[in-house]
Amino acid sequence: MMASTTPVFVVSALACLVLSFYAFRSDANAARHGIRQKVQMAAIWAGLIAGLTLLIGLFQS
């Protein structure tokens, strides 16, 4: 059961990340953020996602 749904979850997650990226870029441009601030915000989001992934992985094992 899990193996058949994994590709669906991966594609869905990638689609959500792409949509979030376009929304982030649009909102950052509307707020007139510079490239440095955009990179910092993207790094913070990447760190949060990585941290949550590790945390969830610890609780599943």
Legacy VTK file of the C-alpha trace (Angstrom):
# vtk DataFile Version 3.0
C-alpha trace
ASCII
DATASET POLYDATA
POINTS 61 float
0.000 0.000 0.000
2.716 2.482 0.964
4.856 1.825 -2.115
1.998 2.578 -4.498
1.144 5.919 -2.875
4.705 7.191 -2.454
5.059 8.536 -6.024
1.750 10.355 -5.661
2.953 12.022 -2.463
6.278 12.976 -4.040
4.610 14.559 -7.076
2.108 16.366 -4.854
4.868 17.677 -2.592
6.893 18.925 -5.560
3.826 20.641 -7.015
3.172 22.369 -3.692
6.791 23.500 -3.457
6.702 24.918 -6.994
3.478 26.804 -6.306
4.879 28.092 -3.014
8.048 29.239 -4.781
6.087 31.244 -7.346
3.914 32.774 -4.613
7.017 33.594 -2.542
8.725 35.215 -5.524
5.645 37.226 -6.433
5.069 38.459 -2.873
8.743 39.296 -2.393
8.751 41.327 -5.592
5.550 43.118 -4.592
7.129 44.011 -1.244
10.257 45.201 -3.077
12.639 42.935 -1.195
16.211 42.822 -2.417
17.978 39.692 -3.579
19.820 39.321 -0.269
16.596 39.338 1.739
14.986 36.874 -0.683
17.913 34.475 -0.250
17.748 34.809 3.536
14.011 34.093 3.547
14.471 31.085 1.252
17.262 29.761 3.500
15.046 30.095 6.561
12.221 28.171 4.843
14.639 25.466 3.664
15.992 25.156 7.211
12.502 24.877 8.667
11.485 22.204 6.159
14.692 20.231 6.752
14.314 20.515 10.523
10.712 19.368 10.464
11.624 16.477 8.178
14.332 15.335 10.588
12.015 15.728 13.564
9.267 13.691 11.924
11.831 11.060 10.929
12.947 10.741 14.560
9.408 10.111 15.757
8.692 7.515 13.072
11.622 5.255 13.880
LINES 1 62
61 0 1 2 3 4 5 6 7 8 9 10 11 12 13 14 15 16 17 18 19 20 21 22 23 24 25 26 27 28 29 30 31 32 33 34 35 36 37 38 39 40 41 42 43 44 45 46 47 48 49 50 51 52 53 54 55 56 57 58 59 60
